[in-house]
Amino acid sequence: MQGFPNIFLVGPMGAGKSTIGRLLAAELQRDFLDSDHAIQARCGADIPWIFDIEGEAGFREREVAMVDELTGLSEIVLATGGGAVMNEANRRALRERGTVVYLYTTVEQQLRRTAKDRNRPLLRNKDPEAVLRGLFELRDPLYRATADLVVRTDRRGPRTVVNDILKRVERLVDPLQAKV
């Protein structure tokens, strides 16, 4: 769709950023990019390996460079990693270069969606629920401060969420033409 800004999806792991991002990009006839996947492609290694070798700090350095690069592109839908908002440079790049949508989900939903995923380095411990609750408390205010829109994903199908995002972004772009 012409006139739509870049759309950047933020939110915790398991919120549906990749699934919703792909559908949203298809609807808008845009490229879909995922900052975590782009980091993996550039490094030739998966994220758990990067965490093991470079630690979280090393991964976050790579993430800042990748978010800066990807947000500089035009006509894209970008899904960021769950921790991207921890860095002020990332928050600034996201806010200044597109419309930021926070895909909000509960910790309970995150647990269901990530239970069998072994590609989540921060959840490789004995109490993933405690980790997710701690991350939520730390990151939720940053997601909200960065986002132009907050969209709930719990108990909603991806298509419903995509339609909600499209309507709400349209209102931001041209409030006089948007149908309520």
LORO-817582 format. One line per 10 residues: number of its first residue (from 1); their letters; for each residue x, z, y of N, C-alpha, C. Coordinates in nm, 3 decimals, decimal comma, always signed. Layout:
NUM	a	X:Z:Y:X:Z:Y:X:Z:Y | ...
END
This chain:
1	mqgfpniflv	+0,084:+0,000:-0,119:+0,000:+0,000:+0,000:+0,087:+0,000:+0,124 | +0,054:-0,088:+0,214:+0,127:-0,096:+0,340:+0,094:+0,025:+0,427 | +0,189:+0,068:+0,505:+0,165:+0,177:+0,598:+0,183:+0,315:+0,539 | +0,201:+0,324:+0,408:+0,222:+0,455:+0,347:+0,370:+0,489:+0,357 | +0,401:+0,613:+0,389:+0,541:+0,656:+0,395:+0,597:+0,674:+0,254 | +0,727:+0,699:+0,246:+0,784:+0,745:+0,120:+0,709:+0,873:+0,081 | +0,692:+0,892:-0,047:+0,628:+1,015:-0,095:+0,728:+1,087:-0,184 | +0,754:+1,213:-0,150:+0,848:+1,295:-0,223:+0,772:+1,411:-0,288 | +0,787:+1,424:-0,417:+0,719:+1,529:-0,492:+0,815:+1,645:-0,517 | +0,770:+1,763:-0,479:+0,846:+1,886:-0,505:+0,757:+1,979:-0,586
11	gpmgagksti	+0,820:+2,075:-0,651:+0,745:+2,172:-0,729:+0,827:+2,218:-0,847 | +0,776:+2,317:-0,918:+0,852:+2,374:-1,029:+0,854:+2,282:-1,151 | +0,944:+2,314:-1,243:+0,946:+2,240:-1,368:+0,811:+2,256:-1,437 | +0,763:+2,148:-1,495:+0,634:+2,153:-1,564:+0,514:+2,131:-1,474 | +0,536:+2,101:-1,347:+0,423:+2,078:-1,255:+0,366:+1,938:-1,272 | +0,442:+1,848:-1,333:+0,394:+1,712:-1,353:+0,455:+1,611:-1,257 | +0,567:+1,644:-1,195:+0,625:+1,556:-1,094:+0,656:+1,417:-1,149 | +0,713:+1,410:-1,267:+0,749:+1,279:-1,324:+0,626:+1,199:-1,365 | +0,535:+1,262:-1,436:+0,413:+1,192:-1,480:+0,331:+1,145:-1,361 | +0,306:+1,234:-1,268:+0,225:+1,201:-1,151:+0,300:+1,102:-1,062
21	grllaaelqr	+0,430:+1,119:-1,050:+0,510:+1,028:-0,970:+0,505:+0,885:-1,021 | +0,514:+0,867:-1,153:+0,507:+0,732:-1,210:+0,371:+0,667:-1,182 | +0,265:+0,743:-1,201:+0,131:+0,690:-1,176:+0,110:+0,658:-1,028 | +0,157:+0,745:-0,943:+0,144:+0,727:-0,799:+0,222:+0,603:-0,754 | +0,342:+0,587:-0,805:+0,424:+0,470:-0,770:+0,356:+0,342:-0,817 | +0,299:+0,342:-0,936:+0,230:+0,224:-0,986:+0,111:+0,190:-0,897 | +0,036:+0,292:-0,858:-0,080:+0,272:-0,771:-0,039:+0,213:-0,636 | +0,074:+0,258:-0,583:+0,123:+0,213:-0,453:+0,210:+0,088:-0,463 | +0,236:+0,044:-0,586:+0,325:-0,070:-0,612:+0,463:-0,046:-0,550 | +0,517:+0,070:-0,585:+0,647:+0,113:-0,535:+0,737:+0,150:-0,652
31	dfldsdhaiq	+0,864:+0,164:-0,622:+0,959:+0,213:-0,721:+0,941:+0,363:-0,736 | +0,950:+0,409:-0,861:+0,951:+0,552:-0,889:+1,093:+0,593:-0,921 | +1,138:+0,698:-0,856:+1,272:+0,752:-0,881:+1,260:+0,901:-0,910 | +1,350:+0,949:-0,992:+1,355:+1,091:-1,027:+1,498:+1,136:-1,000 | +1,517:+1,232:-0,912:+1,653:+1,271:-0,873:+1,733:+1,324:-0,992 | +1,669:+1,398:-1,083:+1,741:+1,448:-1,201:+1,787:+1,332:-1,289 | +1,699:+1,235:-1,311:+1,736:+1,119:-1,394:+1,847:+1,038:-1,328 | +1,842:+1,026:-1,196:+1,945:+0,952:-1,123:+2,080:+1,022:-1,136 | +2,080:+1,155:-1,130:+2,205:+1,231:-1,148:+2,260:+1,207:-1,288 | +2,173:+1,214:-1,388:+2,217:+1,192:-1,527:+2,274:+1,051:-1,545
41	arcgadipwi	+2,207:+0,952:-1,487:+2,254:+0,814:-1,499:+2,390:+0,797:-1,432 | +2,407:+0,856:-1,316:+2,533:+0,845:-1,243:+2,646:+0,915:-1,316 | +2,617:+1,031:-1,375:+2,721:+1,110:-1,443:+2,745:+1,065:-1,587 | +2,647:+1,000:-1,645:+2,658:+0,965:-1,786:+2,646:+1,088:-1,876 | +2,580:+1,191:-1,826:+2,564:+1,316:-1,901:+2,430:+1,378:-1,867 | +2,374:+1,453:-1,962:+2,245:+1,516:-1,934:+2,265:+1,645:-1,852 | +2,157:+1,694:-1,796:+2,164:+1,808:-1,706:+2,215:+1,934:-1,775 | +2,169:+1,966:-1,898:+2,227:+2,085:-1,963:+2,380:+2,077:-1,976 | +2,433:+1,958:-2,003:+2,578:+1,942:-2,015:+2,644:+1,966:-1,879 | +2,585:+1,910:-1,773:+2,640:+1,930:-1,637:+2,641:+2,079:-1,603
51	fdiegeagfr	+2,531:+2,149:-1,636:+2,525:+2,294:-1,612:+2,634:+2,366:-1,691 | +2,653:+2,326:-1,818:+2,754:+2,392:-1,902:+2,895:+2,372:-1,848 | +2,925:+2,252:-1,801:+3,061:+2,219:-1,756:+3,085:+2,261:-1,612 | +2,990:+2,231:-1,523:+3,011:+2,255:-1,379:+2,937:+2,376:-1,325 | +2,848:+2,433:-1,406:+2,767:+2,543:-1,359:+2,655:+2,493:-1,268 | +2,566:+2,584:-1,233:+2,455:+2,545:-1,146:+2,506:+2,498:-1,010 | +2,611:+2,562:-0,958:+2,663:+2,524:-0,826:+2,712:+2,378:-0,826 | +2,780:+2,337:-0,932:+2,827:+2,199:-0,942:+2,711:+2,102:-0,950 | +2,611:+2,139:-1,029:+2,492:+2,052:-1,037:+2,426:+2,040:-0,900 | +2,411:+2,152:-0,828:+2,344:+2,150:-0,699:+2,419:+2,064:-0,597
61	erevamvdel	+2,552:+2,062:-0,604:+2,628:+1,973:-0,516:+2,593:+1,827:-0,543 | +2,586:+1,792:-0,670:+2,548:+1,656:-0,707:+2,405:+1,625:-0,659 | +2,318:+1,726:-0,670:+2,179:+1,708:-0,630:+2,166:+1,682:-0,481 | +2,241:+1,752:-0,399:+2,236:+1,731:-0,253:+2,274:+1,587:-0,220 | +2,381:+1,538:-0,281:+2,425:+1,400:-0,255:+2,320:+1,300:-0,301 | +2,259:+1,326:-0,417:+2,160:+1,232:-0,471:+2,032:+1,233:-0,388 | +1,985:+1,351:-0,348:+1,864:+1,359:-0,265:+1,887:+1,287:-0,132 | +2,004:+1,305:-0,074:+2,035:+1,236:+0,051:+2,031:+1,084:+0,031 | +2,092:+1,038:-0,076:+2,094:+0,894:-0,104:+1,954:+0,839:-0,130 | +1,878:+0,905:-0,216:+1,747:+0,852:-0,255:+1,645:+0,860:-0,142
71	tglseivlat	+1,647:+0,965:-0,062:+1,551:+0,974:+0,048:+1,581:+0,873:+0,157 | +1,699:+0,814:+0,155:+1,733:+0,711:+0,250:+1,676:+0,573:+0,215 | +1,620:+0,561:+0,095:+1,559:+0,435:+0,052:+1,420:+0,420:+0,112 | +1,365:+0,299:+0,105:+1,231:+0,273:+0,160:+1,132:+0,243:+0,050 | +1,007:+0,275:+0,078:+0,894:+0,243:-0,009:+0,915:+0,292:-0,151 | +0,937:+0,423:-0,163:+0,958:+0,485:-0,294:+0,867:+0,605:-0,312 | +0,853:+0,643:-0,437:+0,797:+0,773:-0,475:+0,911:+0,843:-0,548 | +0,946:+0,962:-0,503:+1,059:+1,036:-0,558:+1,013:+1,170:-0,612 | +1,049:+1,198:-0,737:+1,030:+1,331:-0,795:+1,163:+1,403:-0,787 | +1,164:+1,521:-0,728:+1,287:+1,599:-0,717:+1,292:+1,702:-0,828
81	gggavmnean	+1,411:+1,754:-0,852:+1,424:+1,864:-0,946:+1,362:+1,989:-0,887 | +1,323:+2,081:-0,973:+1,254:+2,202:-0,928:+1,332:+2,285:-0,828 | +1,466:+2,283:-0,836:+1,547:+2,364:-0,747:+1,598:+2,292:-0,624 | +1,558:+2,169:-0,604:+1,609:+2,091:-0,491:+1,580:+2,160:-0,357 | +1,468:+2,231:-0,347:+1,432:+2,294:-0,219:+1,518:+2,415:-0,185 | +1,604:+2,456:-0,276:+1,689:+2,571:-0,248:+1,795:+2,539:-0,143 | +1,822:+2,413:-0,122:+1,924:+2,372:-0,027:+1,860:+2,322:+0,102 | +1,903:+2,375:+0,215:+1,845:+2,336:+0,344:+1,864:+2,187:+0,373 | +1,978:+2,131:+0,334:+2,000:+1,987:+0,358:+1,895:+1,904:+0,283 | +1,862:+1,944:+0,162:+1,758:+1,874:+0,086:+1,623:+1,888:+0,154
91	rralrergtv	+1,588:+2,009:+0,195:+1,458:+2,031:+0,260:+1,447:+1,946:+0,387 | +1,554:+1,942:+0,464:+1,554:+1,863:+0,587:+1,539:+1,713:+0,557 | +1,616:+1,662:+0,462:+1,607:+1,519:+0,427:+1,467:+1,484:+0,378 | +1,409:+1,568:+0,297:+1,273:+1,542:+0,246:+1,172:+1,540:+0,361 | +1,176:+1,642:+0,446:+1,080:+1,651:+0,557:+1,093:+1,535:+0,655 | +1,216:+1,495:+0,684:+1,239:+1,394:+0,787:+1,218:+1,251:+0,740 | +1,221:+1,226:+0,610:+1,223:+1,089:+0,562:+1,099:+1,047:+0,484 | +0,998:+1,132:+0,479:+0,878:+1,094:+0,406:+0,774:+1,204:+0,409 | +0,670:+1,183:+0,330:+0,565:+1,283:+0,315:+0,594:+1,363:+0,189 | +0,600:+1,494:+0,204:+0,636:+1,582:+0,093:+0,509:+1,644:+0,035
101	vylyttveqq	+0,493:+1,628:-0,095:+0,377:+1,683:-0,166:+0,427:+1,788:-0,264 | +0,378:+1,910:-0,247:+0,411:+2,020:-0,338:+0,308:+2,020:-0,450 | +0,352:+1,991:-0,571:+0,264:+1,997:-0,688:+0,268:+2,140:-0,739 | +0,164:+2,213:-0,705:+0,154:+2,355:-0,738:+0,098:+2,373:-0,878 | +0,160:+2,460:-0,954:+0,108:+2,496:-1,085:+0,140:+2,643:-1,111 | +0,064:+2,705:-1,199:+0,087:+2,845:-1,231:+0,201:+2,859:-1,332 | +0,254:+2,978:-1,341:+0,360:+3,007:-1,438:+0,306:+2,988:-1,580 | +0,181:+3,026:-1,603:+0,121:+3,009:-1,737:+0,120:+2,861:-1,777 | +0,085:+2,775:-1,683:+0,083:+2,632:-1,712:+0,226:+2,581:-1,735 | +0,319:+2,628:-1,656:+0,459:+2,589:-1,676:+0,508:+2,627:-1,816
111	lrrtakdrnr	+0,473:+2,747:-1,859:+0,514:+2,791:-1,993:+0,459:+2,698:-2,101 | +0,332:+2,659:-2,088:+0,273:+2,568:-2,187:+0,343:+2,432:-2,185 | +0,372:+2,382:-2,065:+0,429:+2,247:-2,054:+0,577:+2,241:-2,089 | +0,649:+2,352:-2,079:+0,793:+2,349:-2,104:+0,833:+2,418:-2,235 | +0,737:+2,467:-2,310:+0,765:+2,547:-2,429:+0,860:+2,480:-2,528 | +0,848:+2,352:-2,547:+0,930:+2,284:-2,647:+1,039:+2,197:-2,587 | +1,054:+2,202:-2,456:+1,152:+2,117:-2,388:+1,288:+2,187:-2,388 | +1,385:+2,129:-2,455:+1,520:+2,187:-2,463:+1,612:+2,134:-2,353 | +1,558:+2,056:-2,261:+1,638:+1,998:-2,153:+1,625:+2,078:-2,023 | +1,593:+2,206:-2,035:+1,573:+2,293:-1,918:+1,676:+2,406:-1,923
121	pllrnkdpea	+1,793:+2,387:-1,865:+1,900:+2,487:-1,877:+1,860:+2,627:-1,829 | +1,778:+2,636:-1,726:+1,742:+2,767:-1,672:+1,648:+2,844:-1,766 | +1,589:+2,775:-1,864:+1,497:+2,843:-1,956:+1,561:+2,874:-2,090 | +1,688:+2,848:-2,104:+1,755:+2,875:-2,231:+1,796:+3,022:-2,237 | +1,699:+3,108:-2,254:+1,723:+3,252:-2,266:+1,608:+3,316:-2,342 | +1,611:+3,447:-2,355:+1,512:+3,518:-2,437:+1,377:+3,537:-2,370 | +1,371:+3,527:-2,237:+1,245:+3,552:-2,167:+1,218:+3,446:-2,061 | +1,179:+3,324:-2,107:+1,153:+3,217:-2,010:+1,043:+3,252:-1,910 | +0,946:+3,332:-1,951:+0,839:+3,369:-1,858:+0,894:+3,447:-1,740 | +0,984:+3,541:-1,765:+1,043:+3,620:-1,657:+1,124:+3,528:-1,564
131	vlrglfelrd	+1,195:+3,432:-1,622:+1,272:+3,338:-1,541:+1,178:+3,258:-1,452 | +1,070:+3,204:-1,511:+0,975:+3,124:-1,434:+0,909:+3,205:-1,323 | +0,874:+3,329:-1,352:+0,814:+3,415:-1,248:+0,913:+3,441:-1,134 | +1,037:+3,466:-1,169:+1,140:+3,488:-1,067:+1,162:+3,364:-0,982 | +1,168:+3,248:-1,049:+1,185:+3,122:-0,976:+1,065:+3,094:-0,885 | +0,945:+3,124:-0,934:+0,825:+3,102:-0,854:+0,831:+3,186:-0,726 | +0,865:+3,314:-0,740:+0,869:+3,401:-0,622:+0,972:+3,355:-0,520 | +1,083:+3,305:-0,570:+1,190:+3,259:-0,482:+1,158:+3,124:-0,418 | +1,103:+3,031:-0,497:+1,089:+2,893:-0,452:+0,954:+2,858:-0,390 | +0,847:+2,925:-0,429:+0,715:+2,890:-0,377:+0,712:+2,887:-0,223
141	plyratadlv	+0,768:+2,986:-0,155:+0,768:+2,979:-0,008:+0,845:+2,857:+0,046 | +0,952:+2,818:-0,023:+1,030:+2,702:+0,021:+0,955:+2,572:-0,004 | +0,886:+2,562:-0,119:+0,803:+2,444:-0,144:+0,698:+2,431:-0,033 | +0,632:+2,541:-0,002:+0,526:+2,540:+0,099:+0,580:+2,505:+0,238 | +0,697:+2,559:+0,272:+0,755:+2,533:+0,403:+0,801:+2,387:+0,417 | +0,834:+2,325:+0,306:+0,884:+2,187:+0,308:+0,770:+2,086:+0,303 | +0,660:+2,122:+0,238:+0,553:+2,026:+0,207:+0,460:+1,997:+0,323 | +0,415:+1,871:+0,325:+0,306:+1,832:+0,415:+0,172:+1,861:+0,349 | +0,170:+1,855:+0,216:+0,048:+1,878:+0,138:+0,080:+1,966:+0,017 | -0,014:+2,051:-0,020:-0,004:+2,127:-0,144:-0,119:+2,080:-0,233
151	vrtdrrgprt	-0,085:+2,034:-0,353:-0,185:+1,981:-0,446:-0,171:+2,055:-0,578 | -0,279:+2,116:-0,621:-0,282:+2,191:-0,746:-0,289:+2,095:-0,865 | -0,210:+2,123:-0,970:-0,210:+2,036:-1,088:-0,271:+2,103:-1,211 | -0,291:+2,234:-1,210:-0,349:+2,302:-1,326:-0,488:+2,250:-1,358 | -0,511:+2,229:-1,487:-0,643:+2,188:-1,537:-0,698:+2,064:-1,468 | -0,609:+1,976:-1,426:-0,649:+1,851:-1,363:-0,567:+1,740:-1,428 | -0,632:+1,633:-1,462:-0,562:+1,520:-1,520:-0,473:+1,453:-1,417 | -0,367:+1,386:-1,463:-0,276:+1,320:-1,370:-0,345:+1,219:-1,279 | -0,440:+1,142:-1,330:-0,510:+1,043:-1,245:-0,588:+1,111:-1,133 | -0,650:+1,223:-1,163:-0,724:+1,298:-1,062:-0,630:+1,347:-0,952
161	vvndilkrve	-0,514:+1,396:-0,993:-0,415:+1,444:-0,896:-0,365:+1,328:-0,810 | -0,338:+1,214:-0,872:-0,291:+1,097:-0,798:-0,395:+1,054:-0,694 | -0,521:+1,047:-0,734:-0,627:+1,009:-0,640:-0,637:+1,108:-0,524 | -0,622:+1,235:-0,555:-0,625:+1,339:-0,451:-0,509:+1,318:-0,353 | -0,389:+1,292:-0,405:-0,273:+1,270:-0,319:-0,296:+1,148:-0,230 | -0,343:+1,039:-0,288:-0,364:+0,916:-0,211:-0,462:+0,939:-0,096 | -0,573:+1,006:-0,123:-0,672:+1,033:-0,018:-0,613:+1,120:+0,092 | -0,539:+1,222:+0,052:-0,486:+1,316:+0,151:-0,372:+1,255:+0,232 | -0,287:+1,173:+0,171:-0,180:+1,106:+0,245:-0,241:+1,005:+0,341 | -0,346:+0,935:+0,296:-0,413:+0,839:+0,385:-0,465:+0,909:+0,510
171	rlvdplqakv	-0,520:+1,028:+0,495:-0,568:+1,104:+0,612:-0,454:+1,141:+0,705 | -0,337:+1,171:+0,648:-0,220:+1,203:+0,732:-0,172:+1,081:+0,808 | -0,174:+0,965:+0,740:-0,124:+0,841:+0,800:-0,217:+0,792:+0,910 | -0,348:+0,791:+0,881:-0,445:+0,739:+0,977:-0,575:+0,817:+0,965 | -0,582:+0,932:+1,028:-0,700:+1,019:+1,012:-0,831:+0,955:+1,059 | -0,824:+0,857:+1,149:-0,946:+0,795:+1,199:-1,006:+0,695:+1,099 | -0,921:+0,636:+1,014:-0,970:+0,539:+0,917:-0,996:+0,598:+0,781 | -0,945:+0,716:+0,755:-0,961:+0,776:+0,623:-1,106:+0,817:+0,601 | -1,154:+0,784:+0,483:-1,290:+0,823:+0,447:-1,286:+0,959:+0,382 | -1,377:+1,045:+0,421:-1,378:+1,182:+0,367:-1,461:+1,185:+0,241
END
